[in-house]
Amino acid sequence: MKLQQYLGGLENVGPVSTEKRVFVEDWEKQLFGVHMCMMGTGIWAWPHLRVKAEGMSPLDYFKYRYYIKWLGGMCAYLIERNYIDQAELDELTDYYLENPDAPMPQKGNPAITDRVVDYMFTGDDPYRDVALNPVFKVGQQVRVLDPASAVHTRLIGYLRNKVGVVEEVYLVSPVSMFIGACFAFISTKGFEFLVDRPKAAV
């Protein structure tokens, strides 16, 4: 398990950012727009982003800001899937660094625009009807297992091998379509932990 998957109580990993702004620099807004287009066209999903971020070197993960991680992950993904190649990316990066006021490409595709706009209003809708049967119930005691580490995990590091009692169950989440699971808060020794992979607990 990597440090970035531990998520709680680690010391000596640098200061904690208290930045409240969603976007600090203008390019972050543009990157979010590209991300939404990739999501809306179906070539990219949240698990892809999380796999790329959690797969980073822990030192880089803690060093870089949020959208820097997005940028690296998205570029790597587009190159791996042959949407762009490394030489093209390097060439355009150098060009815009040397010509920061140069206009951006304006191609556009109305059909794709409609798909992206539709995704923005309906994709990952937390109010959609989803039929789920929770594995755990409120008041049930659970023990979290300690499975082998994966590239992407929703099992918080400090929760491994802990025993607790389910306090609340969430039947719908933005990622329920991917993991087919319920969310449950459990408490153990005065702390709250998150269980979101019922099959990883008994």
C-alpha positions as CSV (number, residue, x, y, z in Angstrom):
1,M,0.0,0.0,0.0
2,K,1.3,3.4,-0.9
3,L,1.4,6.4,1.5
4,Q,-1.3,8.2,-0.5
5,Q,-3.7,5.3,0.2
6,Y,-3.3,5.5,3.9
7,L,-5.2,8.7,4.3
8,G,-4.9,9.7,8.0
9,G,-2.5,10.4,10.8
10,L,0.8,10.3,8.9
11,E,3.5,12.5,10.2
12,N,6.4,14.3,8.4
13,V,4.9,14.4,5.0
14,G,4.9,18.2,4.7
15,P,2.4,20.9,5.4
16,V,-1.3,20.3,4.8
17,S,-2.8,22.7,2.3
18,T,-5.7,24.8,3.5
19,E,-6.5,26.4,0.1
20,K,-10.2,26.9,-0.2
21,R,-10.4,28.0,-3.8
22,V,-11.5,25.3,-6.3
23,F,-9.4,26.7,-9.1
24,V,-6.2,28.7,-8.2
25,E,-5.0,29.3,-11.7
26,D,-6.8,29.7,-15.0
27,W,-5.3,26.6,-16.6
28,E,-7.0,24.5,-13.9
29,K,-10.4,25.6,-15.2
30,Q,-9.4,24.7,-18.7
31,L,-8.1,21.3,-17.5
32,F,-11.4,20.6,-15.7
33,G,-13.2,21.4,-19.0
34,V,-11.0,18.9,-20.9
35,H,-11.7,16.4,-18.1
36,M,-15.5,16.9,-18.5
37,C,-15.2,16.4,-22.3
38,M,-13.3,13.2,-21.8
39,M,-16.0,12.0,-19.3
40,G,-18.9,13.1,-21.5
41,T,-17.5,11.3,-24.6
42,G,-17.0,8.1,-22.6
43,I,-13.3,7.7,-23.2
44,W,-12.4,8.5,-19.5
45,A,-13.9,7.8,-16.1
46,W,-13.2,8.6,-12.5
47,P,-11.4,5.2,-11.8
48,H,-8.9,6.1,-14.6
49,L,-8.0,9.3,-12.8
50,R,-7.7,7.7,-9.4
51,V,-5.6,4.8,-10.7
52,K,-3.2,7.4,-12.3
53,A,-3.0,9.5,-9.1
54,E,-2.6,6.6,-6.7
55,G,0.0,5.0,-9.0
56,M,2.3,8.0,-8.6
57,S,5.5,8.0,-6.5
58,P,4.4,9.0,-3.0
59,L,6.9,11.8,-2.9
60,D,5.4,13.3,-6.1
61,Y,1.9,12.7,-4.8
62,F,2.5,14.8,-1.8
63,K,4.6,17.4,-3.6
64,Y,2.2,18.3,-6.4
65,R,-1.1,20.2,-6.2
66,Y,-4.4,18.5,-7.0
67,Y,-4.8,19.5,-10.7
68,I,-1.1,18.8,-11.5
69,K,-1.9,15.2,-10.7
70,W,-4.9,15.4,-12.9
71,L,-2.8,16.8,-15.8
72,G,-0.2,14.1,-15.5
73,G,-2.8,11.3,-15.3
74,M,-4.8,12.6,-18.2
75,C,-1.8,13.1,-20.5
76,A,-0.5,9.7,-19.7
77,Y,-3.9,8.1,-20.4
78,L,-4.3,9.9,-23.7
79,I,-0.8,8.8,-24.8
80,E,-1.4,5.2,-23.7
81,R,-4.6,5.0,-25.6
82,N,-3.0,6.6,-28.7
83,Y,-5.2,9.7,-28.8
84,I,-2.0,11.7,-28.9
85,D,1.7,10.8,-28.9
86,Q,4.5,12.0,-26.7
87,A,6.2,13.9,-29.5
88,E,3.1,15.8,-30.3
89,L,2.5,16.7,-26.7
90,D,6.1,17.9,-26.2
91,E,5.9,20.0,-29.4
92,L,2.7,21.7,-28.4
93,T,3.8,22.2,-24.8
94,D,7.0,23.9,-26.0
95,Y,5.1,26.0,-28.5
96,Y,2.6,27.4,-25.9
97,L,5.3,27.9,-23.3
98,E,7.2,30.1,-25.8
99,N,4.0,31.7,-27.1
100,P,1.6,32.0,-24.1
101,D,-0.7,34.4,-26.0
102,A,-1.1,32.2,-29.0
103,P,-4.8,31.2,-29.7
104,M,-5.9,27.7,-28.7
105,P,-7.3,25.4,-31.4
106,Q,-10.9,26.0,-32.2
107,K,-12.2,22.9,-34.0
108,G,-15.5,22.0,-32.2
109,N,-18.0,19.3,-32.9
110,P,-21.7,20.1,-32.2
111,A,-22.6,16.4,-31.6
112,I,-19.8,16.0,-29.1
113,T,-20.8,19.3,-27.4
114,D,-24.3,18.0,-26.9
115,R,-23.1,14.8,-25.4
116,V,-20.8,16.6,-23.0
117,V,-23.5,19.1,-21.9
118,D,-25.9,16.1,-21.4
119,Y,-23.3,14.4,-19.2
120,M,-22.9,17.5,-17.1
121,F,-26.6,17.5,-16.2
122,T,-27.2,13.7,-16.0
123,G,-23.9,11.9,-15.5
124,D,-23.3,10.4,-12.1
125,D,-26.6,11.8,-10.9
126,P,-26.7,11.2,-7.1
127,Y,-30.6,11.4,-7.2
128,R,-31.0,8.7,-9.9
129,D,-32.9,5.5,-9.1
130,V,-30.4,2.7,-8.3
131,A,-31.5,-0.6,-6.8
132,L,-28.9,-1.7,-4.2
133,N,-29.1,-4.3,-1.5
134,P,-26.7,-3.4,1.3
135,V,-24.5,-6.1,2.5
136,F,-24.3,-4.5,6.0
137,K,-27.0,-3.2,8.3
138,V,-26.9,-0.5,11.0
139,G,-25.8,-2.0,14.3
140,Q,-23.9,-4.9,12.6
141,Q,-20.3,-5.6,13.8
142,V,-17.8,-5.9,11.0
143,R,-14.1,-6.7,10.7
144,V,-12.2,-5.1,7.8
145,L,-9.7,-7.5,6.1
146,D,-6.2,-6.7,5.0
147,P,-6.1,-7.7,1.3
148,A,-3.1,-7.3,-1.0
149,S,-2.5,-3.8,-2.2
150,A,-3.9,-2.7,-5.5
151,V,-3.2,0.2,-7.9
152,H,-6.5,1.8,-6.8
153,T,-8.3,1.1,-3.6
154,R,-11.1,2.5,-1.5
155,L,-9.9,0.7,1.6
156,I,-8.3,3.3,3.8
157,G,-5.0,2.2,5.2
158,Y,-5.7,2.8,8.9
159,L,-9.0,0.9,8.7
160,R,-7.3,-2.4,7.8
161,N,-7.8,-5.2,10.5
162,K,-10.1,-2.9,12.5
163,V,-13.4,-4.1,14.1
164,G,-16.3,-1.7,14.4
165,V,-20.1,-1.2,14.3
166,V,-22.0,0.1,11.3
167,E,-23.6,3.4,12.2
168,E,-25.1,4.6,8.9
169,V,-25.5,3.1,5.4
170,Y,-25.5,5.2,2.1
171,L,-27.3,3.4,-0.7
172,V,-26.2,5.7,-3.5
173,S,-22.9,7.3,-4.3
174,P,-21.3,8.7,-7.5
175,V,-19.2,5.6,-7.8
176,S,-21.9,3.0,-6.9
177,M,-22.2,2.2,-10.6
178,F,-18.5,1.0,-10.6
179,I,-18.3,-0.9,-7.4
180,G,-21.8,-2.0,-6.9
181,A,-21.5,-1.5,-3.2
182,C,-23.0,0.5,-0.3
183,F,-21.2,3.0,1.9
184,A,-21.2,2.4,5.6
185,F,-19.8,4.4,8.5
186,I,-18.5,2.3,11.3
187,S,-17.0,3.5,14.6
188,T,-14.2,1.9,16.6
189,K,-12.5,3.2,19.7
190,G,-14.0,6.6,19.2
191,F,-12.9,7.1,15.6
192,E,-15.0,7.0,12.4
193,F,-14.0,4.9,9.5
194,L,-15.4,4.3,6.1
195,V,-16.2,0.9,4.6
196,D,-17.1,1.0,1.0
197,R,-16.2,-2.5,-0.2
198,P,-18.5,-4.9,1.6
199,K,-16.8,-7.9,0.1
200,A,-13.5,-6.8,1.8
201,A,-15.0,-7.1,5.2
202,V,-16.6,-9.9,7.2
